[in-house]
Amino acid sequence: MSSQFDGAWSETALVGIAAQSGSDMAFQAITETVDIDIGDKDFDVIATLGGGRLVKFTPQEPTTITLEAYPVEAGTDSGTTGLGFFDLINTTSASQPQDLDVDRTRSKYRIAIMWTNLSTATTANEAIGTNNAALRVVAADGYFTSVKPSFTDGVLKFTVTYKVPPFDSSGTANVAIQSTDIAGATLTALASYTSAAKW
């Protein structure tokens, strides 16, 4: 599947979600929109008695990624195609019928969103070779914080929120923005997501 690439990315994108030490699952087939709010790197201003201004940097805010999607199942019981979202905030179910009780489980996830003009691309985590372009946003060690269904318009739509701090406890980045142009080198595939490898 390729995105339109005529001065801007448009129409299609790839969405991949992986639990830590789990398989990447493709969610683009049921996702309508993606909003990526990269955390602000803001500052405050301190006014001095002499009329000057001092800049006081504030810690970077968390990044929030919001999906609007149309799943028809509670979660994904098997396979690598995402079918639902409630198992991203609760313990997963590996069989049908799915029974996802709310619990205190909080699991780390990686999410990747990629735009590419490579027509054979099927996942957001795959490599994009030379002669093709791509833009990919990856966030790891974050949590899904909200899954909100709505039937207001007569169609069941879910708003799903993922949130991640900019850095882990050791100061290593949790968010990466990657790209390659048509004449550029290969954009490498993402590594399997584990406690030791984010991307």
C-alpha positions, 0 to 999 in steps of 0.5 A, spaced: 500 500 500 502 506 498 501 513 500 500 519 495 506 523 494 506 529 490 509 534 494 505 532 500 503 525 504 496 523 503 490 518 503 493 512 506 498 510 512 500 504 515 499 503 523 503 498 527 502 496 534 506 492 538 506 490 545 513 489 549 516 482 547 510 481 542 508 481 535 507 487 531 500 488 529 497 492 523 491 497 524 491 501 518 485 497 515 480 499 521 483 506 522 480 512 519 485 518 522 491 519 526 493 525 530 500 525 533 501 531 538 509 531 539 510 533 546 512 541 547 519 543 549 516 549 552 519 555 557 517 560 562 520 567 562 522 570 568 522 578 568 528 581 572 528 588 576 532 591 570 527 589 565 530 583 562 527 577 561 530 570 563 528 563 559 527 558 564 526 551 560 521 546 562 521 539 561 518 536 555 511 534 555 509 527 553 507 525 546 500 523 545 497 519 539 490 519 538 487 514 533 479 514 530 478 507 528 472 502 527 473 495 530 468 490 530 471 486 535 473 487 542 481 485 541 485 481 537 485 474 539 490 471 534 494 473 528 498 480 526 492 484 523 489 488 529 481 487 530 480 491 536 483 495 542 480 493 549 486 488 549 491 494 549 488 497 556 486 490 559 489 483 559 489 480 552 484 474 550 487 469 546 481 465 544 473 466 542 469 468 544 473 474 547 472 476 554 476 482 556 475 484 563 477 491 566 483 490 570 489 493 573 494 491 568 498 496 564 503 494 559 508 497 555 507 498 547 510 501 541 506 504 535 509 506 529 505 510 523 509 510 516 507 514 510 511 511 504 510 511 496 512 503 496 506 500 493 508 493 496 509 496 503 504 492 508 507 494 515 509 500 518 515 497 521 518 494 515 524 497 511 524 502 505 529 501 500 532 506 495 528 509 490 522 510 495 521 515 500 518 514 507 516 518 513 515 514 520 514 516 527 515 511 532 514 511 539 516 506 544 515 504 552 508 508 552 501 506 554 494 506 551 490 510 556 483 511 553 479 507 549 472 510 548 467 507 543 461 512 540 455 510 537 452 518 536 452 518 529 449 511 528 456 508 526 460 505 532 467 509 532 472 508 537 477 514 539 484 511 542 489 514 546 496 512 546 501 516 551 508 516 552 514 520 556 519 523 551 525 519 555 525 513 559 528 513 566 535 513 564 534 519 559 534 515 552 529 517 547 522 514 547 520 517 540 523 517 533 521 521 527 525 517 521 525 519 513 528 517 507 527 520 500 527 517 493 535 518 492 536 516 499 539 510 503 534 505 506 530 506 511 531 500 516 526 495 519 524 496 526 527 491 530 522 487 534 520 491 540 523 488 547 525 491 554 532 492 550 530 494 543 525 500 542 526 500 534 
